[in-house]
Amino acid sequence: MSSENGASSSRAQLLQAIRGTDRFLLTTHERPDGDAIGSLAAMQLVLSAIGKDSLAFVAADEFPLPYEYRFIHLEGLVTEPPEDLCERVLVFLDCGNIDRTSADQLKHEDHRILNIDHHHDNTRFGTINHVDGNASCTAEMVWDLMGELGVELTPAIGEALYVGLVTDTGRFMYDNTGPRAHEMAAELLEGGVDGHGIFRRLYEGMPQGKLELLARGLTHVERYDGGLLTVSHLTLEDYRITGADESYSEGIVDHLRSVEGTAVAALVRDLLTGETPRRKVSLRSTDGRVDVSRIARSLGGGGHRRAAGFSTDLELPELVKVLRTELARQL
């Protein structure tokens, strides 16, 4: 079965499950990005529009959300699993692996799970897995479902979907930006979405702490293997001096990717939470030579071929050695 036919089949199963269910709890992955938050907000509104009892769960320790996404209003938001959790069907959005949720209560084997995602390496952990690696973002899949369910576009739904689309396509620059993504953008803009206003909320009005963190990240750049691997790191001290929170590191790795000769860019940053030192690694590939999701999966993470990540307790020098070895295996 082709991936297109597979996506159509899983979509039909998903739609049947949605129509036959009354109560849902929606969630996404830890440290949610624009596609995660946008898809979550939009799907909650879509389900509510067809009369479903739908809650959106984001764990309390995820707040505050990254500043650029705080304007998205999450209806029916809960920060703790509800008492009737076992009576609700769980909907995971933009989550390639169930272990990427921080709420252990959501991982019970008896839960019925609808898994909606566009990551090609999704582990298919759901009861129904609607996974389409050809979609530009999970928001595109929610947009498609909205049409199938007969839900009219509203300003709130459109805004949330547009955020997911713009951020996960890199402002329509990444190679996952196919014709369908532009069709979606056109429909949303024709429906009244303020594209310029959303762009300003996402990419302008930068806190000074984020600018200062970027400056420190750029001063830490190191290049390896003739420039094929470009790496920078952010320490706890960098966060302390700049007064930045973890979300301010968003986008720094894209500056590294843009350096001439780079095949893979990596940003290594100390995590501010947790009892033991741990680091988050964001990987980006500049072309088709390297699949960074393979590297991330080998280290307990995942993602896309051109954008992936993982967490580790490896120290920076050892981590760089591992990245160089993994890069050499693919080149």
Long-range contacts (C-beta under 8 A, 24 or more apart in sequence): 3-132, 3-133, 3-134, 4-134, 7-130, 7-131, 7-132, 7-134, 7-135, 10-128, 10-129, 10-130, 10-131, 10-132, 11-130, 11-144, 11-145, 11-148, 13-128, 13-130, 14-114, 14-116, 14-128, 14-130, 14-145, 15-145, 15-148, 15-149, 17-89, 17-114, 17-127, 17-128, 18-47, 18-50, 18-52, 18-114, 18-145, 18-149, 19-149, 21-52, 21-89, 22-52, 22-53, 23-52, 23-53, 23-54, 23-84, 23-87, 23-88, 23-89, 24-52, 24-53, 24-54, 24-55, 24-88, 24-89, 24-90, 24-91, 25-54, 25-55, 25-57, 25-78, 25-81, 25-82, 25-85, 25-88, 25-89, 25-90, 25-91, 25-106, 26-54, 26-55, 26-56, 26-57, 26-90, 26-91, 26-93, 27-56, 27-57, 27-58, 27-90, 27-91, 27-92, 27-93, 27-95, 27-101, 27-103, 27-106, 28-58, 28-92, 28-93, 28-94, 28-95, 28-101, 29-94, 29-95, 29-96, 29-100, 29-101, 30-59, 30-62, 30-100, 30-101, 30-102, 31-62, 31-246, 31-280, 32-58, 32-62, 32-65, 32-69, 32-94, 33-66, 33-167, 33-168, 33-250, 34-68, 34-69, 34-163, 34-164, 34-166, 34-167, 34-168, 34-202, 35-94, 35-137, 35-138, 35-139, 35-163, 35-164, 35-165, 35-167, 35-168, 36-93, 36-94, 36-95, 36-138, 36-164, 37-65, 37-69, 37-72, 37-74, 37-160, 37-163, 37-164, 38-69, 38-72, 38-139, 38-160, 38-161, 38-162, 38-163, 38-164, 38-165, 38-167, 39-93, 39-94, 39-116, 39-137, 39-138, 39-139, 39-141, 39-142, 39-160, 39-161, 39-164, 40-74, 40-93, 40-94, 41-72, 41-73, 41-74, 41-75, 41-156, 41-160, 42-139, 42-142, 42-143, 42-146, 42-157, 42-160, 42-161, 42-164, 43-91, 43-93, 43-116, 43-142, 43-145, 44-74, 44-75, 44-76, 45-75, 45-154, 45-156, 45-157, 45-160, 46-142, 46-145, 46-146, 46-149, 46-151, 46-157, 48-75, 48-76, 49-149, 49-151, 49-152, 49-154, 49-157, 50-149, 50-150, 50-151, 55-82, 55-88, 57-81, 57-103, 57-106, 59-101, 59-102, 59-103, 61-102, 61-273, 62-102, 64-245, 65-247, 66-247, 66-250, 67-207, 67-247, 68-201, 68-202, 68-203, 68-250, 69-163, 69-202, 71-201, 72-159, 72-160, 72-163, 73-156, 75-156, 81-105, 81-106, 86-110, 86-111, 89-113, 89-114, 90-114, 91-116, 92-116, 92-117, 92-125, 92-126, 93-117, 93-138, 93-142, 94-118, 94-119, 94-137, 94-138, 94-164, 96-121, 96-122, 96-123, 96-302, 96-303, 97-122, 97-123, 97-125, 97-302, 98-123, 98-125, 116-141, 116-142, 116-145, 117-141, 119-293, 119-302, 119-303, 119-304, 120-293, 120-304, 120-305, 121-293, 121-297, 121-302, 121-303, 134-178, 135-180, 136-165, 136-168, 136-169, 136-176, 136-177, 136-178, 136-180, 136-181, 136-184, 137-164, 137-165, 137-167, 137-168, 137-169, 137-176, 137-181, 138-164, 138-168, 139-163, 139-164, 139-165, 139-168, 139-184, 140-164, 140-165, 140-180, 140-181, 140-184, 143-184, 143-187, 143-188, 153-187, 153-188, 153-191, 153-192, 155-192, 155-193, 158-188, 158-191, 158-192, 158-193, 159-193, 159-194, 159-198, 161-188, 162-188, 162-193, 162-195, 162-198, 163-198, 163-202, 166-198, 166-199, 166-202, 167-202, 170-254, 171-199, 171-203, 174-306, 174-307, 175-306, 176-304, 176-306, 207-244, 207-248, 209-242, 209-243, 209-244, 209-245, 209-248, 210-244, 210-248, 212-241, 212-242, 212-243, 212-244, 213-238, 213-239, 213-242, 213-244, 213-248, 213-249, 213-252, 214-251, 214-252, 214-255, 216-241, 216-242, 217-249, 217-252, 217-255, 217-267, 218-252, 218-255, 221-256, 221-259, 222-320, 223-259, 223-262, 224-320, 224-324, 225-324, 225-327, 225-328, 226-261, 227-259, 227-260, 227-261, 227-262, 228-261, 228-262, 228-263, 228-264, 228-327, 228-331, 229-262, 229-263, 229-264, 229-265, 229-266, 229-320, 229-323, 229-324, 229-327, 230-256, 230-257, 230-259, 230-262, 230-264, 230-265, 230-266, 231-256, 231-265, 231-266, 231-267, 231-268, 231-320, 231-323, 232-256, 232-266, 232-267, 232-268, 233-267, 233-268, 233-269, 233-270, 233-316, 234-267, 234-268, 234-269, 234-270, 235-270, 236-270, 236-272, 239-270, 239-272, 245-272, 246-271, 246-272, 246-273, 246-280, 249-282, 253-282, 253-283, 253-284, 254-284, 256-284, 257-284, 257-285, 257-286, 262-286, 263-287, 263-289, 263-290, 263-327, 263-331, 264-290, 264-292, 264-295, 264-323, 264-327, 266-323, 268-316, 268-319, 271-311, 276-313, 277-313, 278-311, 278-312, 278-313, 279-311, 279-312, 279-313, 279-314, 279-316, 279-319, 280-309, 280-310, 280-311, 281-309, 281-310, 281-311, 281-312, 281-319, 282-307, 282-309, 283-307, 283-308, 283-309, 289-330, 289-331, 290-327, 290-330, 290-331, 291-330, 294-326, 294-330, 295-323, 295-326, 295-327, 298-326
